[in-house]
Amino acid sequence: MVATAVGAPRTVTGPNGHDMVQVPAGAYAVGQAGHYFNPSRTVNLPSFRIATTETTNAQFARFIAATGYRTDAEKRGFGRVAKEGYPDWGWKEVTGATWRLPMGPGGPKAEDLPTHPATQISGADAAAYCHWAGGRLPTLDEWEVAARAGVKTLYPWGDTWDPTKSNTWNGKTHRKNTREDGWVYTAPVKSYPANAWGLHDVVGNVFEYCGDLPAKVPRGQQNRLIAGRGGSWWCSAGTCHFYNLVDVGTQDWHGSLSNQGFRLALPDRG
């Protein structure tokens, strides 16, 4: 029998200010028929906890203050940035772009955006934060089960796209954002309605790293890549259309971009 949502799982307080949803053990339907990376199947999962929001700048700052950790972008000296007015796929390596200055020098400071998701975070940085918090990144299947919250549709609200229900790129190209969803870049977490289990931003805002890779990733690439789910503020129908509950993207394990973030997962302790 495949599990479905019957009411919402319990929400409990987790580490570093994370509210966590307890997802019960069970068999769950994931994927889509014919999808190369994510075919339709049933997965059996033990119980786990997952944060209701993406990790924020304020939460990441507490990790940095406690550990003195230096992110990949800080060690490298730059991160990749996309801005309104750039051509589609027009990402640039910007010196000084780090989690503290996610759009680069002269842009907004993370300390002034405490409730926005932390970005310019690499997969290695996200894993380090999760380890410090006593958890880990969610697996691809855990992420999808929690993001779906029992639905079989392409989006948490159904199969018809609604640009006002999540933070993605509004506009035919990245030259101009029409601002239908209210934001150009990241939005504060909880700016849009949660799914049926209380998770916000499972579609849009920032890509969310996962702790494993699709089975069909080539062997030679497995040690240098990390997977991401849910799409981001930058994603549009004409570029990266991964703002849904099915698609899986990958990027370099040590890469840092202004649309990449993460969500904390924990083993369930009852």
Buried (B, 14 or more C-beta within 10 A) or exposed (E): EEBEBEEBBEBBEBBBEBBBBBBBEBEBBBBBEEEEBBBEEEBEBEBBBBBBBBBBBBBBBBBBEEEEBEBBBBEBEBBBBBBEEBEBEBBEEBEBBBBBBBBBEEBBEBEEBEBBBBBBBBBBBBBBBBEBBEBBBBBBBBBBBBBBBBBEEBBBBEEEBEBEBBBBBBBEBBEEBEEEBEBBBBBBBEBBEBBBBBBBBBBBBBBBBBBBBBEEBEEEEEEEBBBBBBBBBBBBEEBBEBBBBBBBBBBBBBBBBBBBBBBBBBEBEE
